[in-house]
Structure formats: C-alpha cells, structure tokens
Amino acid sequence: MIENEFRRPVSIDTAPRGSLCEWCGKPAEVQLTAIGGIAHNESGLFCNACGQDFTRAVTSTASTTTSTNTTQQPL
Ligand SMILES: [Zn+2]
C-alpha cells in the first residue's frame, strides 16, 4: 500500500486483476489517476515501485507549479 500522509493530487485504486504495470510490465497492483497539474487526468496501472515514482513525479510537478511565488529582489 502507498502511504497517503498528506493530500496528494493522485487518486489510488486497486488495479484490475491480471493487469500489468505500464512502465515495467510486472503485475500491476494499483491504478493511479493524476488530479490537476501538468499530468491532469493522466492515469495508468502500475506496480508498487513504479506507482511511487509516478506519485512522486506528479506531486513534485504540482508543488513546483504552486510555489512560484518566491520572488527575490536582486541587490
Ligand atoms: Zn512497474
């Protein structure tokens, strides 16, 4: 299971029986759907390892788009 400690823009469902991971071809365990961000509504079937990479990629993308408010004045 993937820990869901804080709100991530990814919905996690159980993969259909017999489906394969889109990235490595191993048996898929989760179906992930990106919500918002650059990967909006992008979904796929992943094993646990690839699912965590997918979640991390989507989460980092979302955090960079929301933290663009750091304007620094040059001296
Ligand atoms: Zn995989």
PDB file of the backbone (N, CA, C, O) and the ligand in Angstrom, with CONECT records:
HET     ZN  A 101       1
ATOM      1  N   MET A   1       0.837  -1.205   0.000  1.00  0.00           N
ATOM      2  CA  MET A   1       0.000   0.000   0.000  1.00  0.00           C
ATOM      3  C   MET A   1       0.873   1.257   0.000  1.00  0.00           C
ATOM      4  O   MET A   1       1.949   1.274   0.597  1.00  0.00           O
ATOM      5  N   ILE A   2       0.417   2.268  -0.649  1.00  0.00           N
ATOM      6  CA  ILE A   2       1.144   3.531  -0.692  1.00  0.00           C
ATOM      7  C   ILE A   2       0.632   4.433   0.431  1.00  0.00           C
ATOM      8  O   ILE A   2      -0.570   4.656   0.579  1.00  0.00           O
ATOM      9  N   GLU A   3       1.578   4.941   1.214  1.00  0.00           N
ATOM     10  CA  GLU A   3       1.199   5.846   2.293  1.00  0.00           C
ATOM     11  C   GLU A   3       0.608   7.131   1.726  1.00  0.00           C
ATOM     12  O   GLU A   3       1.101   7.677   0.739  1.00  0.00           O
ATOM     13  N   ASN A   4      -0.436   7.595   2.355  1.00  0.00           N
ATOM     14  CA  ASN A   4      -1.084   8.817   1.903  1.00  0.00           C
ATOM     15  C   ASN A   4      -1.068   9.826   3.037  1.00  0.00           C
ATOM     16  O   ASN A   4      -2.114  10.241   3.535  1.00  0.00           O
ATOM     17  N   GLU A   5       0.156  10.218   3.443  1.00  0.00           N
ATOM     18  CA  GLU A   5       0.313  11.030   4.643  1.00  0.00           C
ATOM     19  C   GLU A   5      -0.287  12.421   4.467  1.00  0.00           C
ATOM     20  O   GLU A   5      -0.968  12.932   5.356  1.00  0.00           O
ATOM     21  N   PHE A   6      -0.029  13.021   3.320  1.00  0.00           N
ATOM     22  CA  PHE A   6      -0.614  14.327   3.064  1.00  0.00           C
ATOM     23  C   PHE A   6      -1.359  14.275   1.743  1.00  0.00           C
ATOM     24  O   PHE A   6      -1.206  13.329   0.970  1.00  0.00           O
ATOM     25  N   ARG A   7      -2.150  15.276   1.494  1.00  0.00           N
ATOM     26  CA  ARG A   7      -3.004  15.259   0.304  1.00  0.00           C
ATOM     27  C   ARG A   7      -2.169  15.293  -0.958  1.00  0.00           C
ATOM     28  O   ARG A   7      -1.479  16.273  -1.237  1.00  0.00           O
ATOM     29  N   ARG A   8      -2.237  14.230  -1.703  1.00  0.00           N
ATOM     30  CA  ARG A   8      -1.536  14.178  -2.970  1.00  0.00           C
ATOM     31  C   ARG A   8      -2.563  14.228  -4.097  1.00  0.00           C
ATOM     32  O   ARG A   8      -3.656  13.676  -3.975  1.00  0.00           O
ATOM     33  N   PRO A   9      -2.205  14.890  -5.189  1.00  0.00           N
ATOM     34  CA  PRO A   9      -3.167  15.015  -6.296  1.00  0.00           C
ATOM     35  C   PRO A   9      -3.232  13.756  -7.143  1.00  0.00           C
ATOM     36  O   PRO A   9      -3.246  13.815  -8.372  1.00  0.00           O
ATOM     37  N   VAL A  10      -3.272  12.613  -6.464  1.00  0.00           N
ATOM     38  CA  VAL A  10      -3.345  11.343  -7.175  1.00  0.00           C
ATOM     39  C   VAL A  10      -4.368  10.463  -6.487  1.00  0.00           C
ATOM     40  O   VAL A  10      -4.290  10.246  -5.278  1.00  0.00           O
ATOM     41  N   SER A  11      -5.325   9.956  -7.244  1.00  0.00           N
ATOM     42  CA  SER A  11      -6.277   9.022  -6.669  1.00  0.00           C
ATOM     43  C   SER A  11      -5.769   7.596  -6.896  1.00  0.00           C
ATOM     44  O   SER A  11      -5.304   7.249  -7.981  1.00  0.00           O
ATOM     45  N   ILE A  12      -5.869   6.794  -5.856  1.00  0.00           N
ATOM     46  CA  ILE A  12      -5.308   5.450  -5.883  1.00  0.00           C
ATOM     47  C   ILE A  12      -6.435   4.429  -5.829  1.00  0.00           C
ATOM     48  O   ILE A  12      -7.261   4.444  -4.917  1.00  0.00           O
ATOM     49  N   ASP A  13      -6.457   3.542  -6.819  1.00  0.00           N
ATOM     50  CA  ASP A  13      -7.443   2.467  -6.842  1.00  0.00           C
ATOM     51  C   ASP A  13      -6.706   1.135  -6.981  1.00  0.00           C
ATOM     52  O   ASP A  13      -5.522   1.090  -7.314  1.00  0.00           O
ATOM     53  N   THR A  14      -7.420   0.085  -6.723  1.00  0.00           N
ATOM     54  CA  THR A  14      -6.841  -1.233  -6.901  1.00  0.00           C
ATOM     55  C   THR A  14      -6.849  -1.597  -8.383  1.00  0.00           C
ATOM     56  O   THR A  14      -7.857  -1.422  -9.067  1.00  0.00           O
ATOM     57  N   ALA A  15      -5.726  -2.103  -8.870  1.00  0.00           N
ATOM     58  CA  ALA A  15      -5.637  -2.464 -10.282  1.00  0.00           C
ATOM     59  C   ALA A  15      -6.507  -3.681 -10.565  1.00  0.00           C
ATOM     60  O   ALA A  15      -6.634  -4.572  -9.725  1.00  0.00           O
ATOM     61  N   PRO A  16      -7.108  -3.715 -11.756  1.00  0.00           N
ATOM     62  CA  PRO A  16      -7.893  -4.895 -12.147  1.00  0.00           C
ATOM     63  C   PRO A  16      -7.018  -6.142 -12.159  1.00  0.00           C
ATOM     64  O   PRO A  16      -5.829  -6.087 -12.472  1.00  0.00           O
ATOM     65  N   ARG A  17      -7.621  -7.241 -11.820  1.00  0.00           N
ATOM     66  CA  ARG A  17      -6.881  -8.496 -11.751  1.00  0.00           C
ATOM     67  C   ARG A  17      -6.304  -8.859 -13.117  1.00  0.00           C
ATOM     68  O   ARG A  17      -7.011  -8.815 -14.124  1.00  0.00           O
ATOM     69  N   GLY A  18      -5.007  -9.220 -13.152  1.00  0.00           N
ATOM     70  CA  GLY A  18      -4.382  -9.650 -14.397  1.00  0.00           C
ATOM     71  C   GLY A  18      -3.785  -8.523 -15.213  1.00  0.00           C
ATOM     72  O   GLY A  18      -3.229  -8.765 -16.284  1.00  0.00           O
ATOM     73  N   SER A  19      -3.891  -7.276 -14.721  1.00  0.00           N
ATOM     74  CA  SER A  19      -3.335  -6.153 -15.474  1.00  0.00           C
ATOM     75  C   SER A  19      -1.840  -6.028 -15.191  1.00  0.00           C
ATOM     76  O   SER A  19      -1.336  -6.530 -14.186  1.00  0.00           O
ATOM     77  N   LEU A  20      -1.146  -5.348 -16.099  1.00  0.00           N
ATOM     78  CA  LEU A  20       0.303  -5.221 -15.991  1.00  0.00           C
ATOM     79  C   LEU A  20       0.706  -3.763 -15.816  1.00  0.00           C
ATOM     80  O   LEU A  20       0.008  -2.848 -16.253  1.00  0.00           O
ATOM     81  N   CYS A  21       1.854  -3.569 -15.162  1.00  0.00           N
ATOM     82  CA  CYS A  21       2.410  -2.236 -14.971  1.00  0.00           C
ATOM     83  C   CYS A  21       2.780  -1.643 -16.321  1.00  0.00           C
ATOM     84  O   CYS A  21       3.379  -2.317 -17.159  1.00  0.00           O
ATOM     85  N   GLU A  22       2.419  -0.370 -16.531  1.00  0.00           N
ATOM     86  CA  GLU A  22       2.671   0.262 -17.823  1.00  0.00           C
ATOM     87  C   GLU A  22       4.155   0.547 -18.046  1.00  0.00           C
ATOM     88  O   GLU A  22       4.601   0.673 -19.186  1.00  0.00           O
ATOM     89  N   TRP A  23       4.912   0.647 -16.963  1.00  0.00           N
ATOM     90  CA  TRP A  23       6.300   1.067 -17.085  1.00  0.00           C
ATOM     91  C   TRP A  23       7.262  -0.103 -17.148  1.00  0.00           C
ATOM     92  O   TRP A  23       8.230  -0.061 -17.908  1.00  0.00           O
ATOM     93  N   CYS A  24       7.019  -1.149 -16.366  1.00  0.00           N
ATOM     94  CA  CYS A  24       7.996  -2.233 -16.306  1.00  0.00           C
ATOM     95  C   CYS A  24       7.408  -3.582 -16.687  1.00  0.00           C
ATOM     96  O   CYS A  24       8.154  -4.550 -16.842  1.00  0.00           O
ATOM     97  N   GLY A  25       6.091  -3.675 -16.843  1.00  0.00           N
ATOM     98  CA  GLY A  25       5.484  -4.905 -17.315  1.00  0.00           C
ATOM     99  C   GLY A  25       5.233  -5.948 -16.242  1.00  0.00           C
ATOM    100  O   GLY A  25       4.743  -7.040 -16.530  1.00  0.00           O
ATOM    101  N   LYS A  26       5.571  -5.610 -14.999  1.00  0.00           N
ATOM    102  CA  LYS A  26       5.268  -6.517 -13.900  1.00  0.00           C
ATOM    103  C   LYS A  26       3.770  -6.453 -13.592  1.00  0.00           C
ATOM    104  O   LYS A  26       3.093  -5.522 -14.028  1.00  0.00           O
ATOM    105  N   PRO A  27       3.251  -7.418 -12.857  1.00  0.00           N
ATOM    106  CA  PRO A  27       1.832  -7.370 -12.477  1.00  0.00           C
ATOM    107  C   PRO A  27       1.499  -6.072 -11.747  1.00  0.00           C
ATOM    108  O   PRO A  27       2.157  -5.714 -10.770  1.00  0.00           O
ATOM    109  N   ALA A  28       0.481  -5.375 -12.226  1.00  0.00           N
ATOM    110  CA  ALA A  28       0.096  -4.101 -11.627  1.00  0.00           C
ATOM    111  C   ALA A  28      -0.644  -4.330 -10.318  1.00  0.00           C
ATOM    112  O   ALA A  28      -1.387  -5.300 -10.165  1.00  0.00           O
ATOM    113  N   GLU A  29      -0.426  -3.427  -9.386  1.00  0.00           N
ATOM    114  CA  GLU A  29      -1.094  -3.526  -8.087  1.00  0.00           C
ATOM    115  C   GLU A  29      -2.002  -2.336  -7.821  1.00  0.00           C
ATOM    116  O   GLU A  29      -2.963  -2.448  -7.060  1.00  0.00           O
ATOM    117  N   VAL A  30      -1.710  -1.204  -8.438  1.00  0.00           N
ATOM    118  CA  VAL A  30      -2.516  -0.011  -8.208  1.00  0.00           C
ATOM    119  C   VAL A  30      -2.850   0.673  -9.528  1.00  0.00           C
ATOM    120  O   VAL A  30      -2.095   0.595 -10.497  1.00  0.00           O
ATOM    121  N   GLN A  31      -3.991   1.341  -9.544  1.00  0.00           N
ATOM    122  CA  GLN A  31      -4.342   2.198 -10.678  1.00  0.00           C
ATOM    123  C   GLN A  31      -4.336   3.633 -10.178  1.00  0.00           C
ATOM    124  O   GLN A  31      -5.105   3.987  -9.285  1.00  0.00           O
ATOM    125  N   LEU A  32      -3.477   4.452 -10.749  1.00  0.00           N
ATOM    126  CA  LEU A  32      -3.307   5.822 -10.282  1.00  0.00           C
ATOM    127  C   LEU A  32      -3.859   6.795 -11.308  1.00  0.00           C
ATOM    128  O   LEU A  32      -3.652   6.639 -12.512  1.00  0.00           O
ATOM    129  N   THR A  33      -4.569   7.812 -10.807  1.00  0.00           N
ATOM    130  CA  THR A  33      -5.092   8.851 -11.682  1.00  0.00           C
ATOM    131  C   THR A  33      -4.632  10.200 -11.155  1.00  0.00           C
ATOM    132  O   THR A  33      -4.957  10.578 -10.029  1.00  0.00           O
ATOM    133  N   ALA A  34      -3.887  10.912 -11.957  1.00  0.00           N
ATOM    134  CA  ALA A  34      -3.411  12.232 -11.552  1.00  0.00           C
ATOM    135  C   ALA A  34      -4.549  13.228 -11.599  1.00  0.00           C
ATOM    136  O   ALA A  34      -5.316  13.263 -12.561  1.00  0.00           O
ATOM    137  N   ILE A  35      -4.659  14.048 -10.547  1.00  0.00           N
ATOM    138  CA  ILE A  35      -5.714  15.057 -10.473  1.00  0.00           C
ATOM    139  C   ILE A  35      -5.055  16.426 -10.420  1.00  0.00           C
ATOM    140  O   ILE A  35      -4.384  16.758  -9.443  1.00  0.00           O
ATOM    141  N   GLY A  36      -5.244  17.214 -11.456  1.00  0.00           N
ATOM    142  CA  GLY A  36      -4.635  18.525 -11.504  1.00  0.00           C
ATOM    143  C   GLY A  36      -3.189  18.449 -11.945  1.00  0.00           C
ATOM    144  O   GLY A  36      -2.646  17.362 -12.143  1.00  0.00           O
ATOM    145  N   GLY A  37      -2.565  19.608 -12.099  1.00  0.00           N
ATOM    146  CA  GLY A  37      -1.178  19.645 -12.517  1.00  0.00           C
ATOM    147  C   GLY A  37      -1.007  19.373 -13.994  1.00  0.00           C
ATOM    148  O   GLY A  37      -1.966  19.359 -14.765  1.00  0.00           O
ATOM    149  N   ILE A  38       0.241  19.157 -14.365  1.00  0.00           N
ATOM    150  CA  ILE A  38       0.572  19.006 -15.785  1.00  0.00           C
ATOM    151  C   ILE A  38       0.082  17.662 -16.296  1.00  0.00           C
ATOM    152  O   ILE A  38      -0.162  17.494 -17.491  1.00  0.00           O
ATOM    153  N   ALA A  39      -0.061  16.699 -15.379  1.00  0.00           N
ATOM    154  CA  ALA A  39      -0.491  15.351 -15.767  1.00  0.00           C
ATOM    155  C   ALA A  39      -1.968  15.160 -15.451  1.00  0.00           C
ATOM    156  O   ALA A  39      -2.388  14.069 -15.068  1.00  0.00           O
ATOM    157  N   HIS A  40      -2.753  16.215 -15.611  1.00  0.00           N
ATOM    158  CA  HIS A  40      -4.156  16.190 -15.246  1.00  0.00           C
ATOM    159  C   HIS A  40      -4.885  15.044 -15.942  1.00  0.00           C
ATOM    160  O   HIS A  40      -4.813  14.873 -17.159  1.00  0.00           O
ATOM    161  N   ASN A  41      -5.585  14.273 -15.127  1.00  0.00           N
ATOM    162  CA  ASN A  41      -6.389  13.152 -15.630  1.00  0.00           C
ATOM    163  C   ASN A  41      -5.561  12.065 -16.310  1.00  0.00           C
ATOM    164  O   ASN A  41      -6.114  11.185 -16.969  1.00  0.00           O
ATOM    165  N   GLU A  42      -4.271  12.121 -16.158  1.00  0.00           N
ATOM    166  CA  GLU A  42      -3.449  11.030 -16.671  1.00  0.00           C
ATOM    167  C   GLU A  42      -3.533   9.872 -15.694  1.00  0.00           C
ATOM    168  O   GLU A  42      -3.333  10.047 -14.492  1.00  0.00           O
ATOM    169  N   SER A  43      -3.827   8.699 -16.210  1.00  0.00           N
ATOM    170  CA  SER A  43      -3.967   7.552 -15.324  1.00  0.00           C
ATOM    171  C   SER A  43      -3.217   6.364 -15.899  1.00  0.00           C
ATOM    172  O   SER A  43      -2.892   6.324 -17.086  1.00  0.00           O
ATOM    173  N   GLY A  44      -2.953   5.409 -15.042  1.00  0.00           N
ATOM    174  CA  GLY A  44      -2.244   4.236 -15.527  1.00  0.00           C
ATOM    175  C   GLY A  44      -2.208   3.160 -14.460  1.00  0.00           C
ATOM    176  O   GLY A  44      -2.514   3.402 -13.293  1.00  0.00           O
ATOM    177  N   LEU A  45      -1.827   1.971 -14.888  1.00  0.00           N
ATOM    178  CA  LEU A  45      -1.697   0.840 -13.992  1.00  0.00           C
ATOM    179  C   LEU A  45      -0.219   0.652 -13.678  1.00  0.00           C
ATOM    180  O   LEU A  45       0.621   0.631 -14.578  1.00  0.00           O
ATOM    181  N   PHE A  46       0.089   0.516 -12.401  1.00  0.00           N
ATOM    182  CA  PHE A  46       1.489   0.433 -12.003  1.00  0.00           C
ATOM    183  C   PHE A  46       1.675  -0.620 -10.918  1.00  0.00           C
ATOM    184  O   PHE A  46       0.753  -0.931 -10.164  1.00  0.00           O
ATOM    185  N   CYS A  47       2.898  -1.162 -10.859  1.00  0.00           N
ATOM    186  CA  CYS A  47       3.280  -1.953  -9.695  1.00  0.00           C
ATOM    187  C   CYS A  47       3.592  -0.977  -8.559  1.00  0.00           C
ATOM    188  O   CYS A  47       3.536   0.238  -8.750  1.00  0.00           O
ATOM    189  N   ASN A  48       3.913  -1.497  -7.401  1.00  0.00           N
ATOM    190  CA  ASN A  48       4.134  -0.614  -6.254  1.00  0.00           C
ATOM    191  C   ASN A  48       5.290   0.354  -6.485  1.00  0.00           C
ATOM    192  O   ASN A  48       5.164   1.544  -6.197  1.00  0.00           O
ATOM    193  N   ALA A  49       6.410  -0.141  -6.999  1.00  0.00           N
ATOM    194  CA  ALA A  49       7.595   0.701  -7.185  1.00  0.00           C
ATOM    195  C   ALA A  49       7.335   1.810  -8.187  1.00  0.00           C
ATOM    196  O   ALA A  49       7.626   2.975  -7.916  1.00  0.00           O
ATOM    197  N   CYS A  50       6.788   1.456  -9.348  1.00  0.00           N
ATOM    198  CA  CYS A  50       6.519   2.463 -10.374  1.00  0.00           C
ATOM    199  C   CYS A  50       5.407   3.402  -9.921  1.00  0.00           C
ATOM    200  O   CYS A  50       5.419   4.585 -10.261  1.00  0.00           O
ATOM    201  N   GLY A  51       4.457   2.893  -9.167  1.00  0.00           N
ATOM    202  CA  GLY A  51       3.383   3.724  -8.655  1.00  0.00           C
ATOM    203  C   GLY A  51       3.908   4.828  -7.762  1.00  0.00           C
ATOM    204  O   GLY A  51       3.418   5.956  -7.802  1.00  0.00           O
ATOM    205  N   GLN A  52       4.911   4.500  -6.950  1.00  0.00           N
ATOM    206  CA  GLN A  52       5.502   5.518  -6.080  1.00  0.00           C
ATOM    207  C   GLN A  52       6.258   6.546  -6.896  1.00  0.00           C
ATOM    208  O   GLN A  52       6.231   7.736  -6.580  1.00  0.00           O
ATOM    209  N   ASP A  53       6.944   6.092  -7.960  1.00  0.00           N
ATOM    210  CA  ASP A  53       7.638   7.038  -8.835  1.00  0.00           C
ATOM    211  C   ASP A  53       6.647   7.970  -9.523  1.00  0.00           C
ATOM    212  O   ASP A  53       6.872   9.176  -9.629  1.00  0.00           O
ATOM    213  N   PHE A  54       5.537   7.378  -9.990  1.00  0.00           N
ATOM    214  CA  PHE A  54       4.502   8.167 -10.652  1.00  0.00           C
ATOM    215  C   PHE A  54       3.942   9.215  -9.693  1.00  0.00           C
ATOM    216  O   PHE A  54       3.794  10.384 -10.050  1.00  0.00           O
ATOM    217  N   THR A  55       3.632   8.775  -8.460  1.00  0.00           N
ATOM    218  CA  THR A  55       3.085   9.694  -7.465  1.00  0.00           C
ATOM    219  C   THR A  55       4.082  10.802  -7.149  1.00  0.00           C
ATOM    220  O   THR A  55       3.713  11.968  -7.012  1.00  0.00           O
ATOM    221  N   ARG A  56       5.357  10.417  -7.035  1.00  0.00           N
ATOM    222  CA  ARG A  56       6.382  11.404  -6.715  1.00  0.00           C
ATOM    223  C   ARG A  56       6.517  12.417  -7.845  1.00  0.00           C
ATOM    224  O   ARG A  56       6.662  13.614  -7.599  1.00  0.00           O
ATOM    225  N   ALA A  57       6.470  11.940  -9.070  1.00  0.00           N
ATOM    226  CA  ALA A  57       6.599  12.833 -10.227  1.00  0.00           C
ATOM    227  C   ALA A  57       5.443  13.820 -10.275  1.00  0.00           C
ATOM    228  O   ALA A  57       5.643  15.018 -10.477  1.00  0.00           O
ATOM    229  N   VAL A  58       4.231  13.306 -10.088  1.00  0.00           N
ATOM    230  CA  VAL A  58       3.048  14.172 -10.133  1.00  0.00           C
ATOM    231  C   VAL A  58       3.068  15.150  -8.971  1.00  0.00           C
ATOM    232  O   VAL A  58       2.728  16.321  -9.141  1.00  0.00           O
ATOM    233  N   THR A  59       3.465  14.681  -7.781  1.00  0.00           N
ATOM    234  CA  THR A  59       3.480  15.539  -6.607  1.00  0.00           C
ATOM    235  C   THR A  59       4.516  16.644  -6.750  1.00  0.00           C
ATOM    236  O   THR A  59       4.239  17.797  -6.418  1.00  0.00           O
ATOM    237  N   SER A  60       5.708  16.308  -7.242  1.00  0.00           N
ATOM    238  CA  SER A  60       6.752  17.320  -7.393  1.00  0.00           C
ATOM    239  C   SER A  60       6.359  18.343  -8.447  1.00  0.00           C
ATOM    240  O   SER A  60       6.664  19.528  -8.309  1.00  0.00           O
ATOM    241  N   THR A  61       5.683  17.893  -9.501  1.00  0.00           N
ATOM    242  CA  THR A  61       5.215  18.807 -10.535  1.00  0.00           C
ATOM    243  C   THR A  61       4.201  19.779  -9.963  1.00  0.00           C
ATOM    244  O   THR A  61       4.235  20.975 -10.255  1.00  0.00           O
ATOM    245  N   ALA A  62       3.292  19.252  -9.141  1.00  0.00           N
ATOM    246  CA  ALA A  62       2.259  20.097  -8.559  1.00  0.00           C
ATOM    247  C   ALA A  62       2.860  21.105  -7.588  1.00  0.00           C
ATOM    248  O   ALA A  62       2.405  22.247  -7.523  1.00  0.00           O
ATOM    249  N   SER A  63       3.874  20.696  -6.834  1.00  0.00           N
ATOM    250  CA  SER A  63       4.452  21.585  -5.837  1.00  0.00           C
ATOM    251  C   SER A  63       5.259  22.692  -6.493  1.00  0.00           C
ATOM    252  O   SER A  63       5.336  23.802  -5.967  1.00  0.00           O
ATOM    253  N   THR A  64       5.866  22.396  -7.646  1.00  0.00           N
ATOM    254  CA  THR A  64       6.648  23.438  -8.302  1.00  0.00           C
ATOM    255  C   THR A  64       5.741  24.474  -8.947  1.00  0.00           C
ATOM    256  O   THR A  64       6.104  25.646  -9.050  1.00  0.00           O
ATOM    257  N   THR A  65       4.553  24.042  -9.383  1.00  0.00           N
ATOM    258  CA  THR A  65       3.656  24.988 -10.024  1.00  0.00           C
ATOM    259  C   THR A  65       2.972  25.890  -9.000  1.00  0.00           C
ATOM    260  O   THR A  65       2.567  27.008  -9.321  1.00  0.00           O
ATOM    261  N   THR A  66       2.847  25.399  -7.763  1.00  0.00           N
ATOM    262  CA  THR A  66       2.175  26.207  -6.751  1.00  0.00           C
ATOM    263  C   THR A  66       3.143  27.069  -5.969  1.00  0.00           C
ATOM    264  O   THR A  66       2.717  27.999  -5.284  1.00  0.00           O
ATOM    265  N   SER A  67       4.456  26.784  -6.051  1.00  0.00           N
ATOM    266  CA  SER A  67       5.428  27.532  -5.244  1.00  0.00           C
ATOM    267  C   SER A  67       6.233  28.497  -6.115  1.00  0.00           C
ATOM    268  O   SER A  67       7.436  28.671  -5.922  1.00  0.00           O
ATOM    269  N   THR A  68       5.560  29.110  -7.062  1.00  0.00           N
ATOM    270  CA  THR A  68       6.245  30.059  -7.929  1.00  0.00           C
ATOM    271  C   THR A  68       6.155  31.472  -7.387  1.00  0.00           C
ATOM    272  O   THR A  68       6.374  32.442  -8.113  1.00  0.00           O
ATOM    273  N   ASN A  69       5.830  31.582  -6.102  1.00  0.00           N
ATOM    274  CA  ASN A  69       5.607  32.899  -5.507  1.00  0.00           C
ATOM    275  C   ASN A  69       6.836  33.409  -4.751  1.00  0.00           C
ATOM    276  O   ASN A  69       6.742  34.342  -3.953  1.00  0.00           O
ATOM    277  N   THR A  70       7.972  32.794  -5.008  1.00  0.00           N
ATOM    278  CA  THR A  70       9.189  33.188  -4.300  1.00  0.00           C
ATOM    279  C   THR A  70      10.004  34.139  -5.168  1.00  0.00           C
ATOM    280  O   THR A  70      10.970  33.740  -5.819  1.00  0.00           O
ATOM    281  N   THR A  71       9.603  35.379  -5.164  1.00  0.00           N
ATOM    282  CA  THR A  71      10.327  36.392  -5.940  1.00  0.00           C
ATOM    283  C   THR A  71      11.390  37.026  -5.073  1.00  0.00           C
ATOM    284  O   THR A  71      11.095  37.557  -4.002  1.00  0.00           O
ATOM    285  N   GLN A  72      12.623  36.971  -5.532  1.00  0.00           N
ATOM    286  CA  GLN A  72      13.722  37.561  -4.789  1.00  0.00           C
ATOM    287  C   GLN A  72      14.233  38.789  -5.509  1.00  0.00           C
ATOM    288  O   GLN A  72      14.506  38.753  -6.709  1.00  0.00           O
ATOM    289  N   GLN A  73      14.359  39.873  -4.770  1.00  0.00           N
ATOM    290  CA  GLN A  73      14.870  41.100  -5.369  1.00  0.00           C
ATOM    291  C   GLN A  73      16.391  41.068  -5.426  1.00  0.00           C
ATOM    292  O   GLN A  73      17.040  40.848  -4.404  1.00  0.00           O
ATOM    293  N   PRO A  74      16.959  41.278  -6.585  1.00  0.00           N
ATOM    294  CA  PRO A  74      18.431  41.343  -6.675  1.00  0.00           C
ATOM    295  C   PRO A  74      18.947  42.616  -6.018  1.00  0.00           C
ATOM    296  O   PRO A  74      18.322  43.673  -6.104  1.00  0.00           O
ATOM    297  N   LEU A  75      20.084  42.500  -5.367  1.00  0.00           N
ATOM    298  CA  LEU A  75      20.631  43.659  -4.678  1.00  0.00           C
ATOM    299  C   LEU A  75      21.307  44.637  -5.630  1.00  0.00           C
ATOM    300  O   LEU A  75      21.819  45.669  -5.195  1.00  0.00           O
TER     301      LEU A  75
HETATM  302 ZN    ZN A 101       6.320  -1.224 -12.570  1.00  0.00          ZN2+
END
